[in-house]
C-alpha cells in the first residue's frame, strides 16, 4: 500500500476536539510537570464535552529549561 493510500485510509479517522492548559501558569514549586499536564488534559477533555474514559490517547509536550551552571560571586 502506498503512503498516499495509507493517508487516505486514515482521513477523517482522527481529530483534535479539545484544547486547554493547566489551572495555573508560571513557576509552581508545589506542582510537578506531570500534574500540570494532567490538569491540562482534564481541562481539554472537559472543553471537548467528553469524559476521560472517551479518550483513546493523548499528546502533550513541554519545554524544559536548564538552570545556568554559573553562579554569581
HELIX and SHEET records of a PDB file:
HELIX    1   1 UNK A    3  UNK A   10  1                                   8    
HELIX    2   2 UNK A   33  UNK A   47  1                                  15    
HELIX    3   3 UNK A   52  UNK A   54  5                                   3    
END                                                                             
